[in-house]
Amino acid sequence: MKRKYSFDDDLGKPETTLQSCQWPGCDGHGEHRAPKSRDELNIYLWFCLEHIRQYNKSWNYYDGMNDTEVEEDKRHDTVWNRPSWQLGTNAGAFGFGAQADPFEIFGENGASGPRNGNGNGNGTAEHAARPPVSKEEEHAYRTLGLDYPVNADDIKTRYKALVKEHHPDANKGAKASEERLKDINQAYHVLREAMTA
């Protein structure tokens, strides 16, 4: 049963409707609202102060859900109940995939690709996205003249070729060759360590 209270229209106050408490057997005013159920969060029950407290004590949003469903619901709630994807996946759904990259600037799957070996810079399918590396590793790549991706055999082959080319014995004991060989040895050591890490 609803009770309707009307104020003097001359005062410009709106007409107010008060609900009766929906707790069985209560005649109090239903001034406090509560969701009807987990599936009907926008449909409310109205209770007096005493009964809203009782209702809230017994309310359990996750009642009837197993642990997996509870965890899924919590995770879904952290993104405001909107679909989300791990960064870098499902980009095509928003037009960021290959169809939005006609010049293949961003490489495969929208990831920025490094320059390829022939220097044309398109960095597409034949190259993987480069993971972040330290400044020391970056310097080692440049010293050995290598482009990502490389494996241990590539590093070893390049190292041997550079040692042969810059060894002081092959350059009549030139001091510059000796210094260059030190840099090559250091770069080889850095990249070999990075491969085993």
Buried (B, 14 or more C-beta within 10 A) or exposed (E): EEEEEEEEEEEEEEEEEEBBBBBEEBEEBBEBBBBEEBEEEEEBBBBBEEBBEEBEEEEEEEEEBEEEEEEEBEEEEEEEEEEEEEEEEEBEEEEBBBEEBEEEEBBBBBEEBBEBEEEEEBBBEEBBBBEEBEEEBEBBBEBBEBBBEBEEEBBBEBBEEBBEEBBBEEBEEEEEBEEBBEBBBBBBEBBBEBEEE
